[in-house]
């Protein structure tokens, strides 16, 4: 092999190893399953579509009275009493959203994580039911 081919080979191997490590960050678990709606509870689904950038980061998300970390490609169901609810990432004060919930109603929040040095920037966006149902279908329970 020539010197230029020898230099390219190790670089390609390192690049492939990095891609293989990052692609293994998707959440493993059961596929999306809807919660049973009741007359005294509302359900807020927070989901995080899989994106390669920031996939290794799992910031903690609080909605109502519960907190959990949601990995890339995962979701979590927050079952809460109806009323004012606030959702936010503990690592990013700017991610806070608040809205009114009603009994027997589902709400969908999309989480997006932009890669950062240690924690990344988190954006929470409330989406309509149709969009949420379509996007959460490929997510797995966290």
C-alpha positions in Angstrom: 0.0 0.0 0.0 1.1 3.5 -0.6 1.5 6.0 2.2 -1.7 7.9 1.3 -3.8 4.7 1.4 -2.3 3.8 4.8 -3.2 7.2 6.2 -6.8 6.9 5.0 -7.4 3.4 6.3 -7.1 4.2 10.1 -9.2 7.3 9.7 -12.0 5.3 8.1 -11.8 2.7 10.8 -12.0 5.3 13.5 -14.9 7.1 11.8 -16.9 3.8 11.4 -16.3 2.9 15.1 -17.6 6.3 16.2 -20.7 5.9 14.0 -21.3 2.4 15.3 -21.1 3.6 19.0 -23.5 6.5 18.4 -26.0 4.5 16.5 -26.4 2.2 19.5 -27.8 5.0 21.6 -31.5 4.5 20.7 -33.8 3.4 23.5 -34.7 -0.2 23.6 -38.0 -1.3 25.0 -41.7 -1.8 24.2 -43.2 0.2 21.3 -45.6 3.0 22.0 -48.7 2.0 23.9 -51.5 4.5 24.9 -52.5 4.9 28.5 -56.0 4.3 29.6 -57.9 7.6 29.9 -59.9 8.2 33.1 -62.3 10.9 34.2 -59.9 12.1 36.9 -56.6 12.1 35.0 -54.9 13.5 31.9 -52.0 12.0 30.1 -49.0 14.0 28.8 -46.7 12.0 26.5 -43.2 13.4 26.2 -41.3 11.8 23.4 -38.0 12.3 21.8 -37.6 11.3 18.1 -34.2 9.7 17.3 -31.6 12.0 15.9 -27.9 11.2 15.8 -26.8 14.6 17.1 -27.2 14.6 20.8 -28.3 11.0 21.0 -26.0 10.2 23.8 -27.4 12.9 26.0 -30.4 12.1 28.3 -31.5 15.2 30.2 -34.0 14.8 33.0 -37.6 16.0 32.1 -40.1 17.0 34.7 -43.8 17.1 33.9 -46.1 17.8 36.9 -44.9 15.7 39.8 -42.7 13.2 38.0 -39.2 13.4 36.6 -37.4 11.0 34.2 -34.6 11.0 31.6 -35.8 10.2 28.1 -33.3 8.8 25.6 -33.2 9.3 21.9 -36.1 7.4 20.4 -37.9 7.1 23.7 -41.1 8.4 25.4 -42.6 8.6 28.8 -46.3 8.9 29.9 -46.9 11.4 32.7 -50.3 10.7 34.2 -51.5 13.7 36.2 -54.5 15.3 37.8 -56.2 17.8 35.4 -55.2 21.5 35.8 -52.1 23.6 35.2 -49.0 21.5 34.4 -45.5 22.6 33.8 -42.9 20.6 31.8 -39.2 21.4 31.7 -35.7 20.0 31.4 -33.7 20.3 34.7 -30.6 21.2 32.7 -32.2 24.0 30.6 -34.3 26.7 32.3 -35.4 28.0 28.9 -37.2 24.7 28.1 -40.1 25.4 30.5 -43.7 25.2 29.0 -46.9 25.4 30.9 -50.5 24.6 29.8 -53.9 23.6 31.2 -54.9 19.9 31.0 -58.4 18.4 31.1 -59.6 15.0 32.3 -59.7 12.2 29.8 -57.4 14.1 27.4 -54.0 13.3 25.9 -51.3 15.9 25.3 -48.1 15.5 23.3 -44.7 17.2 23.9 -41.8 16.7 21.5 -38.4 16.9 23.1 -35.4 17.9 21.0 -31.8 18.0 22.3 -29.2 20.0 20.5 -25.7 18.6 21.1 -23.6 20.5 23.7 -20.4 20.1 25.5 -21.8 18.5 28.6 -25.6 18.7 28.6 -26.9 20.2 25.4 -29.9 22.6 24.8 -33.4 21.1 25.3 -36.4 22.4 23.5 -39.9 21.2 24.5 -42.7 21.8 22.0 -46.4 21.0 22.5 -47.8 19.4 19.3 -51.3 18.6 18.3 -52.7 15.1 18.8 -52.4 14.1 15.2 -48.7 15.1 14.8 -47.9 13.6 18.2 -49.5 10.2 17.5 -47.7 10.1 14.1 -44.3 10.9 15.6 -44.5 8.9 18.8 -45.4 5.6 16.9 -41.6 4.9 16.3 -40.6 5.6 20.0 -40.1 3.1 22.7 -41.1 3.3 26.4 -38.4 4.7 28.6 
